[in-house]
Amino acid sequence: MNEITMIPVGLLEHHPENPRKDLGDLTELTASIKKNGIMQNLTVIADQETSKYLVVIGNRRLEAAKAAGLIELPCVVKDLDHKEQISTMLEENMQRQDLTVYEQAQGFQMMMDLGYTAKEIGEKTGFSEKTVKDRIKFTKFNQKHFEKAVQQGATLMDMIEISKLESKADQNKVMKEAGTNNFRRTLISKLDEQTYRKNCEKLGKIAREEGLEELPKDVNTWNTCDNLGQWASTEDSEDKIRKNIRKMLKENKGVQVLYRFNKFWNSAEASIQCYRMKQKKEDELTPEQEEEKEKERQEQRRRRTVKKLWAEAYRLRVDFIRNYTVTNGFGMTTIGKLILKYSLRQQNNWNHKLPENQHWKEKYIKEVLEIKQEEYEETKSLFELIEERGIPQIRATIAWMMGGGVFDSDNPEYGLFNYDGRYLETANGMIQEKYEFLQEIGYVMSDMEKQLLDGTHECYKG
């Protein structure tokens, strides 16, 4: 039986390795101690070097008791080795709801350092093995940026997504955006860049093994190369990529073929565009002709940039739907009212023939809900696929609305721009209506999207 000893407050100190650094609001606990005294003893160990006692369990009670004016506190003095001290503090603290994410992550890491496996930590603390592993990744973050991100509103899921970034610079940049309307855009953009780089490495390795050389970045292909087209992408199997490259080389036998990477508009997939150097120089152009050609190049560059940004905006809209749940604050009742509201509004656009114009695109809905047809029998309907995957009804309904059920089906090619990339407020795709609807159910537009919508973004200027 543990013997309780009254120890003066002045001899009690916080254990320096306690994972809990922030003791939180002690007002209520202090008031309770003033009225009722200490209802539960503290657990301490004797510190031989200072002749004081280190608190293993009861740090909040110690500080609240000091504030309440108590002189001595009931304690149980235990003889614990270093591993037992740390383990006891961690087990006592890990399940506390008010422990910060970073403190929790540090605690799990300390247990790992003591020799516990993620599975053992889970058993001791009540967390799943996956949760333990996810939290431990957080200890690799820059502590200053991490704590600030949490203070600004970054959620656990946000931090898990950030931990997928391998670059510390990218992690820090994303964490700085926590709590702003640009957070999701920056996060998705950096994750895409990382995936794209890896896809380029994969594709480049195959291309080089098949005898292609990468076109130097400073080469302007406009006047110096013949474009042989796109011959491979990471959407294809390695076997298909190799067959396509060999076919292209056979068609261009005896000519040096070079490649350059391209990024897909609406994903992080990579492709290679193949070129060969022009066999003869073009006839010299007059200044007027050169000026016209340069104007054409500028228009193409502007259009590419504008389309790229609108494709990025599309990815943000898809990301919002993929992660939507009723916890966002809007249930099926609200969605039902909005279906009616926007459906009736669209009758003006569809000459009062709403039922005839509702053609939703299963391809879009499957993309948003991440349903791959090959995973299921061909005979199953879209509804059956959604049911089988356990996809929330509200998420499926929003995907249906955005996929043609109410609006024109969303598309990465849609945006407010004309053929040369200049701002055009009346462009197709019901973009304004889609954003109005999404914002009604909690969507937060990034600065980029706001500027693309109102025509103030620099990309329109070229």
Disulfide bonds with the S-S distance in Angstrom:
none
